[in-house]
């Protein structure tokens, strides 16, 4: 009985230590390249990505931030952040995308349209 109790405790401990923690919802890394400043609307962004993880203000302009963080002891950490800044009319004024994933290392010309 004691051996089986120790085995169960060990399996629970291993499961807890090897587990992953995830924050936010995964979103396509290439979406930032599809945003057009002065044209893409808040509605367009929300249709593609859903509700933002958090909202706020940047110099008085509304912002929407999308995040995806997946961390674990025995897995590669993935982090992605997309913050979109909107005008009063709900049109994109600027955005930033940062990630540590291989897709983020691709050289993308975000100004080419």
Number of C-alpha atoms within 10 A of each C-alpha: 6 7 8 9 10 11 12 12 12 12 12 11 12 11 11 10 12 12 14 14 11 15 12 15 16 16 16 10 17 13 13 18 14 11 20 18 16 13 12 16 19 19 12 15 20 12 10 11 15 13 14 18 15 12 14 12 11 11 7 11 14 18 23 21 18 21 20 18 16 17 16 14 11 10 11 10 15 16 17 21 19 20 20 26 25 24 16 11 8 18 20 23 19 15 17 11 18 15 17 12 14 9 12 14 10 9 7 12 8 11 9 7 8
